């Protein structure tokens, strides 16, 4: 078993080597802010589970998957908030599914 200091050094080396690529990959999936948040979540998960993650064949790929899943969940929350905001501003899908802005008194949702 590694000492706490050695675990910290090992994880620190891992982050120094792979954080940028992980952040860039997740940023390309979710955009700048959400990608950074997803990368931070993935790295926090990696720290919490470093004993298991460090022994995987592809720890960076695994943490990318963790970040992608957390980013999707966050995106789903933000997506529903965005949808409610659009509807509150008078936007609504037409019969073909295209979003159009309708006057508030038109009776459309």
Backbone as JSON Lines, residues from 0, in Angstrom:
{"i":0,"aa":"X","n":[0.84,-1.18,0.0],"ca":[0.0,0.0,0.0],"c":[0.89,1.24,0.0]}
{"i":1,"aa":"X","n":[0.55,2.2,-0.83],"ca":[1.33,3.43,-0.91],"c":[0.97,4.37,0.24]}
{"i":2,"aa":"X","n":[1.97,5.14,0.68],"ca":[1.69,6.13,1.72],"c":[0.82,7.24,1.13]}
{"i":3,"aa":"X","n":[0.18,8.0,2.0],"ca":[-0.67,9.11,1.54],"c":[0.12,10.11,0.7]}
{"i":4,"aa":"X","n":[1.35,10.38,1.09],"ca":[2.16,11.34,0.34],"c":[2.46,10.79,-1.04]}
{"i":5,"aa":"X","n":[2.78,9.5,-1.14],"ca":[3.1,8.9,-2.44],"c":[1.86,8.87,-3.34]}
{"i":6,"aa":"X","n":[0.68,8.61,-2.78],"ca":[-0.55,8.62,-3.56],"c":[-0.79,10.02,-4.12]}
{"i":7,"aa":"X","n":[-0.59,11.03,-3.29],"ca":[-0.77,12.42,-3.73],"c":[0.21,12.76,-4.84]}
{"i":8,"aa":"X","n":[1.46,12.35,-4.71],"ca":[2.45,12.61,-5.75],"c":[2.08,11.88,-7.05]}
{"i":9,"aa":"X","n":[1.66,10.64,-6.92],"ca":[1.29,9.86,-8.1],"c":[0.09,10.47,-8.81]}
{"i":10,"aa":"X","n":[-0.92,10.85,-8.06],"ca":[-2.1,11.47,-8.66],"c":[-1.75,12.83,-9.24]}
{"i":11,"aa":"X","n":[-0.93,13.57,-8.54],"ca":[-0.48,14.88,-9.04],"c":[0.25,14.75,-10.36]}
{"i":12,"aa":"X","n":[1.1,13.73,-10.48],"ca":[1.8,13.49,-11.75],"c":[0.82,13.12,-12.85]}
{"i":13,"aa":"X","n":[-0.16,12.3,-12.52],"ca":[-1.19,11.91,-13.49],"c":[-1.94,13.13,-13.99]}
{"i":14,"aa":"X","n":[-2.36,13.99,-13.08],"ca":[-3.1,15.2,-13.46],"c":[-2.23,16.11,-14.31]}
{"i":15,"aa":"X","n":[-0.98,16.3,-13.9],"ca":[-0.08,17.16,-14.66],"c":[0.09,16.66,-16.1]}
{"i":16,"aa":"X","n":[0.1,15.36,-16.26],"ca":[0.31,14.79,-17.59],"c":[-0.96,14.75,-18.43]}
{"i":17,"aa":"X","n":[-2.13,14.54,-17.83],"ca":[-3.34,14.25,-18.61],"c":[-4.48,15.26,-18.49]}
{"i":18,"aa":"X","n":[-4.4,16.19,-17.55],"ca":[-5.53,17.11,-17.33],"c":[-5.87,17.92,-18.57]}
{"i":19,"aa":"X","n":[-4.88,18.44,-19.25],"ca":[-5.14,19.3,-20.41],"c":[-5.88,18.54,-21.51]}
{"i":20,"aa":"X","n":[-5.41,17.34,-21.84],"ca":[-6.06,16.56,-22.9],"c":[-7.49,16.18,-22.5]}
{"i":21,"aa":"X","n":[-7.68,15.82,-21.24],"ca":[-9.01,15.47,-20.75],"c":[-9.94,16.68,-20.83]}
{"i":22,"aa":"X","n":[-9.45,17.83,-20.39],"ca":[-10.24,19.06,-20.44],"c":[-10.58,19.45,-21.88]}
{"i":23,"aa":"X","n":[-9.62,19.34,-22.78],"ca":[-9.87,19.69,-24.18],"c":[-10.88,18.74,-24.82]}
{"i":24,"aa":"X","n":[-10.78,17.47,-24.52],"ca":[-11.73,16.5,-25.08],"c":[-13.15,16.78,-24.58]}
{"i":25,"aa":"X","n":[-13.29,17.06,-23.3],"ca":[-14.62,17.32,-22.75],"c":[-15.15,18.69,-23.18]}
{"i":26,"aa":"X","n":[-14.25,19.65,-23.37],"ca":[-14.66,20.96,-23.88],"c":[-15.18,20.83,-25.31]}
{"i":27,"aa":"X","n":[-14.57,19.95,-26.09],"ca":[-15.06,19.76,-27.47],"c":[-16.45,19.12,-27.48]}
{"i":28,"aa":"X","n":[-16.78,18.39,-26.43],"ca":[-18.11,17.76,-26.34],"c":[-19.17,18.73,-25.84]}
{"i":29,"aa":"X","n":[-18.82,19.56,-24.84],"ca":[-19.84,20.33,-24.12],"c":[-19.68,21.84,-24.18]}
{"i":30,"aa":"X","n":[-18.62,22.33,-24.8],"ca":[-18.37,23.76,-24.79],"c":[-17.43,24.12,-23.65]}
{"i":31,"aa":"X","n":[-17.01,25.36,-23.65],"ca":[-15.96,25.8,-22.75],"c":[-16.28,25.61,-21.26]}
{"i":32,"aa":"X","n":[-17.34,26.23,-20.8],"ca":[-17.64,26.18,-19.36],"c":[-18.05,24.79,-18.9]}
{"i":33,"aa":"X","n":[-18.98,24.18,-19.61],"ca":[-19.46,22.85,-19.21],"c":[-18.35,21.81,-19.34]}
{"i":34,"aa":"X","n":[-17.48,21.96,-20.34],"ca":[-16.36,21.03,-20.51],"c":[-15.37,21.11,-19.37]}
{"i":35,"aa":"X","n":[-15.08,22.34,-18.94],"ca":[-14.18,22.51,-17.78],"c":[-14.81,21.92,-16.53]}
{"i":36,"aa":"X","n":[-16.1,22.14,-16.35],"ca":[-16.78,21.58,-15.18],"c":[-16.76,20.05,-15.22]}
{"i":37,"aa":"X","n":[-17.01,19.49,-16.4],"ca":[-17.0,18.02,-16.54],"c":[-15.61,17.46,-16.26]}
{"i":38,"aa":"X","n":[-14.57,18.15,-16.73],"ca":[-13.2,17.69,-16.47],"c":[-12.88,17.77,-14.98]}
{"i":39,"aa":"X","n":[-13.3,18.84,-14.33],"ca":[-13.07,18.97,-12.89],"c":[-13.8,17.87,-12.13]}
{"i":40,"aa":"X","n":[-15.04,17.58,-12.53],"ca":[-15.8,16.49,-11.89],"c":[-15.1,15.15,-12.08]}
{"i":41,"aa":"X","n":[-14.61,14.92,-13.3],"ca":[-13.93,13.65,-13.59],"c":[-12.65,13.52,-12.77]}
{"i":42,"aa":"X","n":[-11.89,14.59,-12.68],"ca":[-10.65,14.53,-11.91],"c":[-10.93,14.4,-10.42]}
{"i":43,"aa":"X","n":[-11.99,15.01,-9.93],"ca":[-12.37,14.82,-8.52],"c":[-12.74,13.37,-8.27]}
{"i":44,"aa":"X","n":[-13.49,12.78,-9.2],"ca":[-13.83,11.37,-9.08],"c":[-12.55,10.52,-9.09]}
{"i":45,"aa":"X","n":[-11.63,10.86,-9.97],"ca":[-10.36,10.12,-10.04],"c":[-9.59,10.18,-8.74]}
{"i":46,"aa":"X","n":[-9.59,11.34,-8.09],"ca":[-8.91,11.47,-6.81],"c":[-9.58,10.61,-5.74]}
{"i":47,"aa":"X","n":[-10.91,10.64,-5.71],"ca":[-11.65,9.88,-4.7],"c":[-11.47,8.38,-4.87]}
{"i":48,"aa":"X","n":[-11.27,7.93,-6.1],"ca":[-11.18,6.49,-6.39],"c":[-9.83,6.13,-7.0]}
{"i":49,"aa":"X","n":[-8.78,6.87,-6.64],"ca":[-7.49,6.71,-7.28],"c":[-6.93,5.3,-7.13]}
{"i":50,"aa":"X","n":[-7.16,4.65,-6.02],"ca":[-6.66,3.28,-5.85],"c":[-7.16,2.34,-6.94]}
{"i":51,"aa":"X","n":[-8.41,2.46,-7.32],"ca":[-9.0,1.62,-8.36],"c":[-8.68,2.16,-9.75]}
{"i":52,"aa":"X","n":[-8.8,3.48,-9.92],"ca":[-8.6,4.09,-11.25],"c":[-7.16,3.92,-11.7]}
{"i":53,"aa":"X","n":[-6.2,4.05,-10.8],"ca":[-4.78,3.98,-11.18],"c":[-4.39,2.61,-11.71]}
{"i":54,"aa":"X","n":[-5.14,1.56,-11.38],"ca":[-4.8,0.22,-11.84],"c":[-5.51,-0.17,-13.12]}
{"i":55,"aa":"X","n":[-6.3,0.72,-13.68],"ca":[-7.02,0.43,-14.93],"c":[-6.05,0.5,-16.11]}
{"i":56,"aa":"X","n":[-6.42,-0.19,-17.19],"ca":[-5.61,-0.15,-18.4],"c":[-5.58,1.23,-19.03]}
{"i":57,"aa":"X","n":[-6.7,1.96,-18.96],"ca":[-6.81,3.27,-19.58],"c":[-7.52,4.23,-18.62]}
{"i":58,"aa":"X","n":[-6.8,4.71,-17.6],"ca":[-7.46,5.58,-16.62],"c":[-7.96,6.9,-17.22]}
{"i":59,"aa":"X","n":[-7.25,7.44,-18.21],"ca":[-7.7,8.7,-18.83],"c":[-9.01,8.46,-19.59]}
{"i":60,"aa":"X","n":[-9.1,7.36,-20.31],"ca":[-10.33,7.03,-21.02],"c":[-11.5,6.83,-20.06]}
{"i":61,"aa":"X","n":[-11.21,6.19,-18.93],"ca":[-12.26,5.98,-17.94],"c":[-12.74,7.32,-17.38]}
{"i":62,"aa":"X","n":[-11.79,8.2,-17.05],"ca":[-12.18,9.5,-16.51],"c":[-12.88,10.36,-17.56]}
{"i":63,"aa":"X","n":[-12.53,10.18,-18.84],"ca":[-13.27,10.86,-19.9],"c":[-14.73,10.41,-19.87]}
{"i":64,"aa":"X","n":[-14.95,9.11,-19.71],"ca":[-16.31,8.58,-19.65],"c":[-17.06,9.14,-18.44]}
{"i":65,"aa":"X","n":[-16.37,9.22,-17.3],"ca":[-16.99,9.81,-16.11],"c":[-17.37,11.26,-16.39]}
{"i":66,"aa":"X","n":[-16.47,12.02,-16.96],"ca":[-16.74,13.42,-17.27],"c":[-17.84,13.58,-18.3]}
{"i":67,"aa":"X","n":[-17.85,12.71,-19.3],"ca":[-18.9,12.77,-20.33],"c":[-20.27,12.5,-19.72]}
{"i":68,"aa":"X","n":[-20.35,11.51,-18.87],"ca":[-21.63,11.18,-18.24],"c":[-22.1,12.31,-17.32]}
{"i":69,"aa":"X","n":[-21.19,12.87,-16.56],"ca":[-21.57,13.98,-15.67],"c":[-21.92,15.23,-16.47]}
{"i":70,"aa":"X","n":[-21.21,15.45,-17.56],"ca":[-21.53,16.58,-18.42],"c":[-22.89,16.43,-19.09]}
{"i":71,"aa":"X","n":[-23.22,15.21,-19.48],"ca":[-24.53,14.97,-20.07],"c":[-25.64,15.23,-19.07]}
{"i":72,"aa":"X","n":[-25.44,14.76,-17.84],"ca":[-26.46,15.01,-16.81],"c":[-26.62,16.5,-16.56]}
{"i":73,"aa":"X","n":[-25.51,17.2,-16.47],"ca":[-25.58,18.65,-16.27],"c":[-26.22,19.32,-17.47]}
{"i":74,"aa":"X","n":[-25.9,18.86,-18.68],"ca":[-26.5,19.41,-19.9],"c":[-27.99,19.17,-19.96]}
{"i":75,"aa":"X","n":[-28.42,18.02,-19.48],"ca":[-29.86,17.73,-19.47],"c":[-30.58,18.7,-18.54]}
{"i":76,"aa":"X","n":[-29.96,18.98,-17.4],"ca":[-30.57,19.96,-16.48],"c":[-30.61,21.33,-17.12]}
{"i":77,"aa":"X","n":[-29.48,21.75,-17.72],"ca":[-29.45,23.08,-18.34],"c":[-30.34,23.12,-19.57]}
{"i":78,"aa":"X","n":[-30.42,22.0,-20.3],"ca":[-31.27,21.97,-21.49],"c":[-32.73,22.2,-21.15]}
{"i":79,"aa":"X","n":[-33.2,21.58,-20.07],"ca":[-34.6,21.77,-19.7],"c":[-34.84,23.2,-19.21]}
{"i":80,"aa":"X","n":[-33.85,23.79,-18.55],"ca":[-33.98,25.19,-18.14],"c":[-34.02,26.11,-19.35]}
{"i":81,"aa":"X","n":[-33.16,25.81,-20.34],"ca":[-33.15,26.6,-21.57],"c":[-34.47,26.49,-22.3]}
{"i":82,"aa":"X","n":[-35.02,25.29,-22.37],"ca":[-36.3,25.08,-23.05],"c":[-37.4,25.89,-22.37]}
{"i":83,"aa":"X","n":[-37.46,25.84,-21.05],"ca":[-38.47,26.63,-20.35],"c":[-38.29,28.12,-20.59]}
{"i":84,"aa":"X","n":[-37.05,28.56,-20.65],"ca":[-36.77,29.98,-20.91],"c":[-37.25,30.35,-22.31]}
{"i":85,"aa":"X","n":[-36.98,29.53,-23.32],"ca":[-37.41,29.81,-24.69],"c":[-38.92,29.91,-24.76]}
{"i":86,"aa":"X","n":[-39.6,28.97,-24.13],"ca":[-41.06,28.97,-24.15],"c":[-41.59,30.22,-23.45]}
{"i":87,"aa":"X","n":[-40.96,30.61,-22.35],"ca":[-41.41,31.81,-21.64],"c":[-41.22,33.07,-22.47]}
{"i":88,"aa":"X","n":[-40.29,33.03,-23.43],"ca":[-40.06,34.19,-24.3],"c":[-40.93,34.16,-25.56]}
{"i":89,"aa":"X","n":[-41.81,33.17,-25.67],"ca":[-42.73,33.13,-26.8],"c":[-42.32,32.22,-27.93]}
{"i":90,"aa":"X","n":[-41.27,31.41,-27.75],"ca":[-40.83,30.49,-28.8],"c":[-41.61,29.18,-28.65]}
{"i":91,"aa":"X","n":[-41.9,28.55,-29.78],"ca":[-42.64,27.3,-29.76],"c":[-42.33,26.52,-31.04]}
{"i":92,"aa":"X","n":[-42.31,25.19,-30.97],"ca":[-42.09,24.42,-32.2],"c":[-43.34,24.45,-33.08]}
{"i":93,"aa":"X","n":[-43.13,24.54,-34.39],"ca":[-44.27,24.46,-35.3],"c":[-44.57,23.0,-35.62]}
{"i":94,"aa":"X","n":[-45.46,22.75,-36.57],"ca":[-45.86,21.38,-36.87],"c":[-44.71,20.54,-37.42]}
{"i":95,"aa":"X","n":[-43.67,21.16,-37.93],"ca":[-42.51,20.43,-38.46],"c":[-41.37,20.33,-37.45]}
{"i":96,"aa":"X","n":[-41.59,20.84,-36.24],"ca":[-40.57,20.75,-35.21],"c":[-39.57,21.88,-35.23]}
{"i":97,"aa":"X","n":[-39.76,22.87,-36.11],"ca":[-38.86,24.03,-36.15],"c":[-39.32,25.04,-35.1]}
{"i":98,"aa":"X","n":[-38.37,25.67,-34.46],"ca":[-38.71,26.65,-33.43],"c":[-38.98,28.0,-34.07]}
{"i":99,"aa":"X","n":[-40.1,28.58,-33.71],"ca":[-40.5,29.9,-34.2],"c":[-40.99,30.73,-33.03]}
{"i":100,"aa":"X","n":[-40.85,32.02,-33.18],"ca":[-41.34,32.9,-32.13],"c":[-42.74,33.38,-32.51]}
{"i":101,"aa":"X","n":[-43.67,33.2,-31.6],"ca":[-45.05,33.6,-31.82],"c":[-45.4,34.73,-30.86]}
{"i":102,"aa":"X","n":[-46.26,35.63,-31.3],"ca":[-46.71,36.69,-30.38],"c":[-47.38,36.07,-29.16]}
{"i":103,"aa":"X","n":[-47.24,36.72,-28.02],"ca":[-47.78,36.18,-26.78],"c":[-49.28,35.97,-26.84]}
{"i":104,"aa":"X","n":[-50.0,36.75,-27.66],"ca":[-51.46,36.64,-27.7],"c":[-51.94,35.67,-28.78]}
{"i":105,"aa":"X","n":[-51.04,34.88,-29.37],"ca":[-51.45,33.97,-30.45],"c":[-52.11,32.7,-29.94]}
{"i":106,"aa":"X","n":[-52.02,32.42,-28.65],"ca":[-52.65,31.23,-28.09],"c":[-51.8,29.98,-28.2]}
{"i":107,"aa":"X","n":[-50.59,30.08,-28.74],"ca":[-49.68,28.93,-28.83],"c":[-48.81,28.88,-27.59]}
{"i":108,"aa":"X","n":[-48.38,27.69,-27.21],"ca":[-47.49,27.53,-26.06],"c":[-46.08,27.82,-26.45]}
